[in-house]
């Protein structure tokens, strides 16, 4: 992954078809995820424009379509978990609590593994920058 100091709209024009915008962290800061060779090419393109885009130390292409092949196995893992209500209140967003995990949270956990975070922000609101 790369941390890129550009707005998403400007970055989308540069990433091509092999990369995904993994997250929109601020108006001018995004993370890009995908195959290493495509990330290398984007890094060179950005460097040629004097844009420093450091690598994010992560072993997987989080929040990208590269996770699609493992989602069935991840779902099977989630289905084997015996979920129980939390003993300590868990706040997901301001004014919202996870009261009981049996209310269909497995599909949401599954979807969050590969979904770009900006899509989650659109769906659930900014939540003060935390998702």
CNS distance restraints for C-alpha pairs under 8 A (distance, minus, plus):
assign (resid   1 and name CA) (resid  31 and name CA) 6.53 0.50 0.50
assign (resid   1 and name CA) (resid  32 and name CA) 5.39 0.50 0.50
assign (resid   1 and name CA) (resid  33 and name CA) 4.57 0.50 0.50
assign (resid   1 and name CA) (resid  34 and name CA) 6.86 0.50 0.50
assign (resid   1 and name CA) (resid  39 and name CA) 7.15 0.50 0.50
assign (resid   1 and name CA) (resid  55 and name CA) 5.73 0.50 0.50
assign (resid   1 and name CA) (resid  56 and name CA) 5.13 0.50 0.50
assign (resid   1 and name CA) (resid  57 and name CA) 7.48 0.50 0.50
assign (resid   1 and name CA) (resid  58 and name CA) 7.04 0.50 0.50
assign (resid   1 and name CA) (resid  61 and name CA) 6.47 0.50 0.50
assign (resid   1 and name CA) (resid  62 and name CA) 7.94 0.50 0.50
assign (resid   2 and name CA) (resid  31 and name CA) 5.48 0.50 0.50
assign (resid   2 and name CA) (resid  32 and name CA) 5.18 0.50 0.50
assign (resid   2 and name CA) (resid  33 and name CA) 6.76 0.50 0.50
assign (resid   2 and name CA) (resid  39 and name CA) 7.19 0.50 0.50
assign (resid   2 and name CA) (resid  43 and name CA) 7.90 0.50 0.50
assign (resid   2 and name CA) (resid  53 and name CA) 5.93 0.50 0.50
assign (resid   2 and name CA) (resid  54 and name CA) 5.67 0.50 0.50
assign (resid   2 and name CA) (resid  55 and name CA) 4.47 0.50 0.50
assign (resid   2 and name CA) (resid  56 and name CA) 5.46 0.50 0.50
assign (resid   3 and name CA) (resid  29 and name CA) 7.12 0.50 0.50
assign (resid   3 and name CA) (resid  30 and name CA) 5.92 0.50 0.50
assign (resid   3 and name CA) (resid  31 and name CA) 4.54 0.50 0.50
assign (resid   3 and name CA) (resid  32 and name CA) 6.58 0.50 0.50
assign (resid   3 and name CA) (resid  53 and name CA) 5.32 0.50 0.50
assign (resid   3 and name CA) (resid  54 and name CA) 5.57 0.50 0.50
assign (resid   3 and name CA) (resid  55 and name CA) 6.26 0.50 0.50
assign (resid   3 and name CA) (resid  56 and name CA) 6.39 0.50 0.50
assign (resid   4 and name CA) (resid  29 and name CA) 5.70 0.50 0.50
assign (resid   4 and name CA) (resid  30 and name CA) 5.22 0.50 0.50
assign (resid   4 and name CA) (resid  31 and name CA) 5.90 0.50 0.50
assign (resid   4 and name CA) (resid  32 and name CA) 7.22 0.50 0.50
assign (resid   4 and name CA) (resid  51 and name CA) 7.96 0.50 0.50
assign (resid   4 and name CA) (resid  52 and name CA) 7.33 0.50 0.50
assign (resid   4 and name CA) (resid  53 and name CA) 4.82 0.50 0.50
assign (resid   4 and name CA) (resid  54 and name CA) 7.35 0.50 0.50
assign (resid   5 and name CA) (resid  28 and name CA) 5.44 0.50 0.50
assign (resid   5 and name CA) (resid  29 and name CA) 4.36 0.50 0.50
assign (resid   5 and name CA) (resid  30 and name CA) 6.40 0.50 0.50
assign (resid   5 and name CA) (resid  51 and name CA) 7.47 0.50 0.50
assign (resid   5 and name CA) (resid  52 and name CA) 7.64 0.50 0.50
assign (resid   5 and name CA) (resid  53 and name CA) 6.92 0.50 0.50
assign (resid   6 and name CA) (resid  10 and name CA) 6.51 0.50 0.50
assign (resid   6 and name CA) (resid  11 and name CA) 6.07 0.50 0.50
assign (resid   6 and name CA) (resid  27 and name CA) 7.81 0.50 0.50
assign (resid   6 and name CA) (resid  28 and name CA) 4.51 0.50 0.50
assign (resid   6 and name CA) (resid  29 and name CA) 5.28 0.50 0.50
assign (resid   6 and name CA) (resid  30 and name CA) 6.56 0.50 0.50
assign (resid   7 and name CA) (resid  11 and name CA) 6.17 0.50 0.50
assign (resid   7 and name CA) (resid  26 and name CA) 7.94 0.50 0.50
assign (resid   7 and name CA) (resid  27 and name CA) 5.55 0.50 0.50
assign (resid   7 and name CA) (resid  28 and name CA) 4.11 0.50 0.50
assign (resid   7 and name CA) (resid  29 and name CA) 6.03 0.50 0.50
assign (resid   7 and name CA) (resid  30 and name CA) 6.91 0.50 0.50
assign (resid   8 and name CA) (resid  12 and name CA) 5.96 0.50 0.50
assign (resid   8 and name CA) (resid  21 and name CA) 7.54 0.50 0.50
assign (resid   8 and name CA) (resid  24 and name CA) 6.72 0.50 0.50
assign (resid   8 and name CA) (resid  27 and name CA) 7.60 0.50 0.50
assign (resid   8 and name CA) (resid  28 and name CA) 7.26 0.50 0.50
assign (resid   8 and name CA) (resid  29 and name CA) 7.66 0.50 0.50
assign (resid   8 and name CA) (resid  30 and name CA) 6.49 0.50 0.50
assign (resid   9 and name CA) (resid  13 and name CA) 7.05 0.50 0.50
assign (resid  10 and name CA) (resid  14 and name CA) 7.25 0.50 0.50
assign (resid  11 and name CA) (resid  15 and name CA) 6.39 0.50 0.50
assign (resid  12 and name CA) (resid  16 and name CA) 7.43 0.50 0.50
assign (resid  12 and name CA) (resid  21 and name CA) 7.52 0.50 0.50
assign (resid  14 and name CA) (resid  42 and name CA) 7.34 0.50 0.50
assign (resid  15 and name CA) (resid  19 and name CA) 5.67 0.50 0.50
assign (resid  15 and name CA) (resid  20 and name CA) 7.30 0.50 0.50
assign (resid  15 and name CA) (resid  42 and name CA) 6.61 0.50 0.50
assign (resid  18 and name CA) (resid  34 and name CA) 6.51 0.50 0.50
assign (resid  18 and name CA) (resid  35 and name CA) 7.14 0.50 0.50
assign (resid  18 and name CA) (resid  38 and name CA) 6.53 0.50 0.50
assign (resid  19 and name CA) (resid  32 and name CA) 6.70 0.50 0.50
assign (resid  19 and name CA) (resid  33 and name CA) 5.76 0.50 0.50
assign (resid  19 and name CA) (resid  34 and name CA) 4.72 0.50 0.50
assign (resid  19 and name CA) (resid  35 and name CA) 7.12 0.50 0.50
assign (resid  19 and name CA) (resid  38 and name CA) 6.82 0.50 0.50
assign (resid  19 and name CA) (resid  39 and name CA) 7.44 0.50 0.50
assign (resid  19 and name CA) (resid  64 and name CA) 7.83 0.50 0.50
assign (resid  20 and name CA) (resid  32 and name CA) 5.67 0.50 0.50
assign (resid  20 and name CA) (resid  33 and name CA) 5.29 0.50 0.50
assign (resid  20 and name CA) (resid  34 and name CA) 6.24 0.50 0.50
assign (resid  20 and name CA) (resid  63 and name CA) 7.97 0.50 0.50
assign (resid  20 and name CA) (resid  64 and name CA) 5.74 0.50 0.50
assign (resid  20 and name CA) (resid  65 and name CA) 7.50 0.50 0.50
assign (resid  20 and name CA) (resid 116 and name CA) 7.78 0.50 0.50
assign (resid  21 and name CA) (resid  30 and name CA) 6.87 0.50 0.50
assign (resid  21 and name CA) (resid  31 and name CA) 5.94 0.50 0.50
assign (resid  21 and name CA) (resid  32 and name CA) 4.52 0.50 0.50
assign (resid  21 and name CA) (resid  33 and name CA) 6.25 0.50 0.50
assign (resid  21 and name CA) (resid  64 and name CA) 7.60 0.50 0.50
assign (resid  21 and name CA) (resid 116 and name CA) 6.54 0.50 0.50
assign (resid  22 and name CA) (resid  30 and name CA) 7.41 0.50 0.50
assign (resid  22 and name CA) (resid  31 and name CA) 5.33 0.50 0.50
assign (resid  22 and name CA) (resid  32 and name CA) 5.20 0.50 0.50
assign (resid  22 and name CA) (resid  33 and name CA) 5.62 0.50 0.50
assign (resid  22 and name CA) (resid  62 and name CA) 6.94 0.50 0.50
assign (resid  22 and name CA) (resid  63 and name CA) 4.92 0.50 0.50
assign (resid  22 and name CA) (resid  64 and name CA) 6.03 0.50 0.50
assign (resid  22 and name CA) (resid 115 and name CA) 7.55 0.50 0.50
assign (resid  22 and name CA) (resid 116 and name CA) 4.55 0.50 0.50
assign (resid  22 and name CA) (resid 117 and name CA) 6.12 0.50 0.50
assign (resid  22 and name CA) (resid 118 and name CA) 7.59 0.50 0.50
assign (resid  23 and name CA) (resid  30 and name CA) 5.54 0.50 0.50
assign (resid  23 and name CA) (resid  31 and name CA) 5.16 0.50 0.50
assign (resid  23 and name CA) (resid  32 and name CA) 7.19 0.50 0.50
assign (resid  23 and name CA) (resid  63 and name CA) 7.56 0.50 0.50
assign (resid  23 and name CA) (resid 116 and name CA) 5.52 0.50 0.50
assign (resid  23 and name CA) (resid 117 and name CA) 4.57 0.50 0.50
assign (resid  23 and name CA) (resid 118 and name CA) 5.36 0.50 0.50
assign (resid  24 and name CA) (resid  29 and name CA) 6.25 0.50 0.50
assign (resid  24 and name CA) (resid  30 and name CA) 4.49 0.50 0.50
assign (resid  24 and name CA) (resid  31 and name CA) 6.63 0.50 0.50
assign (resid  24 and name CA) (resid 117 and name CA) 6.69 0.50 0.50
assign (resid  24 and name CA) (resid 118 and name CA) 5.32 0.50 0.50
assign (resid  25 and name CA) (resid  29 and name CA) 5.50 0.50 0.50
assign (resid  25 and name CA) (resid  30 and name CA) 5.50 0.50 0.50
assign (resid  25 and name CA) (resid  31 and name CA) 7.50 0.50 0.50
assign (resid  25 and name CA) (resid 118 and name CA) 8.00 0.50 0.50
assign (resid  25 and name CA) (resid 129 and name CA) 7.48 0.50 0.50
assign (resid  26 and name CA) (resid  30 and name CA) 6.98 0.50 0.50
assign (resid  32 and name CA) (resid  39 and name CA) 7.89 0.50 0.50
assign (resid  33 and name CA) (resid  39 and name CA) 7.44 0.50 0.50
assign (resid  33 and name CA) (resid  61 and name CA) 5.19 0.50 0.50
assign (resid  33 and name CA) (resid  62 and name CA) 6.61 0.50 0.50
assign (resid  33 and name CA) (resid  63 and name CA) 7.15 0.50 0.50
assign (resid  33 and name CA) (resid  64 and name CA) 6.02 0.50 0.50
assign (resid  34 and name CA) (resid  38 and name CA) 6.90 0.50 0.50
assign (resid  34 and name CA) (resid  39 and name CA) 6.62 0.50 0.50
assign (resid  34 and name CA) (resid  61 and name CA) 5.38 0.50 0.50
assign (resid  34 and name CA) (resid  64 and name CA) 6.56 0.50 0.50
assign (resid  34 and name CA) (resid  65 and name CA) 7.93 0.50 0.50
assign (resid  34 and name CA) (resid  66 and name CA) 6.64 0.50 0.50
assign (resid  35 and name CA) (resid  39 and name CA) 6.28 0.50 0.50
assign (resid  35 and name CA) (resid  61 and name CA) 7.41 0.50 0.50
assign (resid  35 and name CA) (resid  66 and name CA) 7.96 0.50 0.50
assign (resid  36 and name CA) (resid  40 and name CA) 6.03 0.50 0.50
assign (resid  37 and name CA) (resid  41 and name CA) 6.30 0.50 0.50
assign (resid  38 and name CA) (resid  42 and name CA) 6.23 0.50 0.50
assign (resid  39 and name CA) (resid  43 and name CA) 6.01 0.50 0.50
assign (resid  40 and name CA) (resid  44 and name CA) 6.31 0.50 0.50
assign (resid  41 and name CA) (resid  45 and name CA) 6.25 0.50 0.50
assign (resid  42 and name CA) (resid  46 and name CA) 6.07 0.50 0.50
assign (resid  43 and name CA) (resid  47 and name CA) 6.04 0.50 0.50
assign (resid  43 and name CA) (resid  53 and name CA) 6.54 0.50 0.50
assign (resid  44 and name CA) (resid  48 and name CA) 6.14 0.50 0.50
assign (resid  45 and name CA) (resid  49 and name CA) 6.69 0.50 0.50
assign (resid  46 and name CA) (resid  50 and name CA) 6.37 0.50 0.50
assign (resid  46 and name CA) (resid  51 and name CA) 5.01 0.50 0.50
assign (resid  46 and name CA) (resid  52 and name CA) 6.82 0.50 0.50
assign (resid  46 and name CA) (resid  53 and name CA) 7.16 0.50 0.50
assign (resid  47 and name CA) (resid  51 and name CA) 5.20 0.50 0.50
assign (resid  47 and name CA) (resid  52 and name CA) 6.11 0.50 0.50
assign (resid  47 and name CA) (resid  53 and name CA) 7.78 0.50 0.50
assign (resid  61 and name CA) (resid  66 and name CA) 6.28 0.50 0.50
assign (resid  61 and name CA) (resid  67 and name CA) 7.05 0.50 0.50
assign (resid  62 and name CA) (resid  66 and name CA) 7.91 0.50 0.50
assign (resid  62 and name CA) (resid  67 and name CA) 7.12 0.50 0.50
assign (resid  62 and name CA) (resid 113 and name CA) 6.96 0.50 0.50
assign (resid  62 and name CA) (resid 114 and name CA) 6.32 0.50 0.50
assign (resid  63 and name CA) (resid  67 and name CA) 7.48 0.50 0.50
assign (resid  63 and name CA) (resid 112 and name CA) 7.37 0.50 0.50
assign (resid  63 and name CA) (resid 113 and name CA) 5.94 0.50 0.50
assign (resid  63 and name CA) (resid 114 and name CA) 4.00 0.50 0.50
assign (resid  63 and name CA) (resid 115 and name CA) 4.95 0.50 0.50
assign (resid  63 and name CA) (resid 116 and name CA) 4.89 0.50 0.50
assign (resid  63 and name CA) (resid 117 and name CA) 7.00 0.50 0.50
assign (resid  64 and name CA) (resid  68 and name CA) 7.92 0.50 0.50
assign (resid  64 and name CA) (resid 114 and name CA) 5.11 0.50 0.50
assign (resid  64 and name CA) (resid 115 and name CA) 6.42 0.50 0.50
assign (resid  64 and name CA) (resid 116 and name CA) 6.51 0.50 0.50
assign (resid  65 and name CA) (resid 114 and name CA) 6.19 0.50 0.50
assign (resid  65 and name CA) (resid 115 and name CA) 7.84 0.50 0.50
assign (resid  66 and name CA) (resid 114 and name CA) 7.86 0.50 0.50
assign (resid  67 and name CA) (resid  71 and name CA) 6.53 0.50 0.50
assign (resid  67 and name CA) (resid 113 and name CA) 7.54 0.50 0.50
assign (resid  67 and name CA) (resid 114 and name CA) 5.79 0.50 0.50
assign (resid  68 and name CA) (resid 114 and name CA) 6.93 0.50 0.50
assign (resid  70 and name CA) (resid  74 and name CA) 6.17 0.50 0.50
assign (resid  71 and name CA) (resid  75 and name CA) 5.96 0.50 0.50
assign (resid  71 and name CA) (resid 110 and name CA) 7.02 0.50 0.50
assign (resid  72 and name CA) (resid  76 and name CA) 6.23 0.50 0.50
assign (resid  73 and name CA) (resid  77 and name CA) 6.26 0.50 0.50
assign (resid  74 and name CA) (resid  78 and name CA) 6.22 0.50 0.50
assign (resid  74 and name CA) (resid 110 and name CA) 7.11 0.50 0.50
assign (resid  75 and name CA) (resid  79 and name CA) 6.07 0.50 0.50
assign (resid  75 and name CA) (resid 106 and name CA) 7.70 0.50 0.50
assign (resid  75 and name CA) (resid 107 and name CA) 7.89 0.50 0.50
assign (resid  75 and name CA) (resid 110 and name CA) 6.31 0.50 0.50
assign (resid  76 and name CA) (resid  80 and name CA) 6.45 0.50 0.50
assign (resid  77 and name CA) (resid  81 and name CA) 6.82 0.50 0.50
assign (resid  78 and name CA) (resid 106 and name CA) 6.39 0.50 0.50
assign (resid  79 and name CA) (resid 106 and name CA) 7.42 0.50 0.50
assign (resid  83 and name CA) (resid 101 and name CA) 6.20 0.50 0.50
assign (resid  83 and name CA) (resid 102 and name CA) 6.82 0.50 0.50
assign (resid  84 and name CA) (resid 100 and name CA) 7.09 0.50 0.50
assign (resid  84 and name CA) (resid 101 and name CA) 6.34 0.50 0.50
assign (resid  84 and name CA) (resid 102 and name CA) 7.47 0.50 0.50
assign (resid  85 and name CA) (resid  99 and name CA) 6.60 0.50 0.50
assign (resid  85 and name CA) (resid 100 and name CA) 4.81 0.50 0.50
assign (resid  85 and name CA) (resid 101 and name CA) 5.93 0.50 0.50
assign (resid  86 and name CA) (resid  90 and name CA) 7.11 0.50 0.50
assign (resid  86 and name CA) (resid  98 and name CA) 7.92 0.50 0.50
assign (resid  86 and name CA) (resid  99 and name CA) 7.39 0.50 0.50
assign (resid  86 and name CA) (resid 100 and name CA) 7.24 0.50 0.50
assign (resid  86 and name CA) (resid 101 and name CA) 7.96 0.50 0.50
assign (resid  89 and name CA) (resid  97 and name CA) 7.07 0.50 0.50
assign (resid  89 and name CA) (resid  98 and name CA) 7.42 0.50 0.50
assign (resid  89 and name CA) (resid  99 and name CA) 7.66 0.50 0.50
assign (resid  90 and name CA) (resid  97 and name CA) 5.86 0.50 0.50
assign (resid  90 and name CA) (resid  98 and name CA) 5.86 0.50 0.50
assign (resid  90 and name CA) (resid  99 and name CA) 7.95 0.50 0.50
assign (resid  91 and name CA) (resid  95 and name CA) 7.92 0.50 0.50
assign (resid  91 and name CA) (resid  96 and name CA) 6.17 0.50 0.50
assign (resid  91 and name CA) (resid  97 and name CA) 4.81 0.50 0.50
assign (resid  91 and name CA) (resid  98 and name CA) 6.63 0.50 0.50
assign (resid  92 and name CA) (resid  96 and name CA) 6.21 0.50 0.50
assign (resid  92 and name CA) (resid  97 and name CA) 5.96 0.50 0.50
assign (resid  92 and name CA) (resid  98 and name CA) 6.82 0.50 0.50
assign (resid  92 and name CA) (resid 131 and name CA) 7.40 0.50 0.50
assign (resid  93 and name CA) (resid  97 and name CA) 7.27 0.50 0.50
assign (resid  93 and name CA) (resid 127 and name CA) 5.58 0.50 0.50
assign (resid  93 and name CA) (resid 130 and name CA) 7.57 0.50 0.50
assign (resid  93 and name CA) (resid 131 and name CA) 7.22 0.50 0.50
assign (resid  94 and name CA) (resid 127 and name CA) 6.33 0.50 0.50
assign (resid 101 and name CA) (resid 105 and name CA) 5.82 0.50 0.50
assign (resid 104 and name CA) (resid 108 and name CA) 7.30 0.50 0.50
assign (resid 105 and name CA) (resid 109 and name CA) 6.12 0.50 0.50
assign (resid 106 and name CA) (resid 110 and name CA) 6.14 0.50 0.50
assign (resid 107 and name CA) (resid 111 and name CA) 6.08 0.50 0.50
assign (resid 108 and name CA) (resid 112 and name CA) 6.10 0.50 0.50
assign (resid 109 and name CA) (resid 113 and name CA) 6.59 0.50 0.50
assign (resid 110 and name CA) (resid 114 and name CA) 7.64 0.50 0.50
assign (resid 111 and name CA) (resid 115 and name CA) 5.91 0.50 0.50
assign (resid 112 and name CA) (resid 116 and name CA) 7.77 0.50 0.50
assign (resid 112 and name CA) (resid 117 and name CA) 7.78 0.50 0.50
assign (resid 112 and name CA) (resid 120 and name CA) 7.83 0.50 0.50
assign (resid 115 and name CA) (resid 119 and name CA) 6.96 0.50 0.50
assign (resid 115 and name CA) (resid 120 and name CA) 7.43 0.50 0.50
assign (resid 116 and name CA) (resid 120 and name CA) 7.00 0.50 0.50
assign (resid 117 and name CA) (resid 121 and name CA) 6.20 0.50 0.50
assign (resid 117 and name CA) (resid 131 and name CA) 7.75 0.50 0.50
assign (resid 118 and name CA) (resid 122 and name CA) 6.22 0.50 0.50
assign (resid 119 and name CA) (resid 123 and name CA) 6.25 0.50 0.50
assign (resid 120 and name CA) (resid 124 and name CA) 5.88 0.50 0.50
assign (resid 120 and name CA) (resid 125 and name CA) 7.72 0.50 0.50
assign (resid 120 and name CA) (resid 131 and name CA) 7.44 0.50 0.50
assign (resid 121 and name CA) (resid 125 and name CA) 4.99 0.50 0.50
assign (resid 121 and name CA) (resid 126 and name CA) 5.41 0.50 0.50
assign (resid 121 and name CA) (resid 127 and name CA) 7.97 0.50 0.50
assign (resid 121 and name CA) (resid 131 and name CA) 6.86 0.50 0.50
assign (resid 122 and name CA) (resid 126 and name CA) 7.46 0.50 0.50
assign (resid 126 and name CA) (resid 130 and name CA) 6.92 0.50 0.50
assign (resid 126 and name CA) (resid 131 and name CA) 7.35 0.50 0.50
assign (resid 127 and name CA) (resid 131 and name CA) 6.51 0.50 0.50
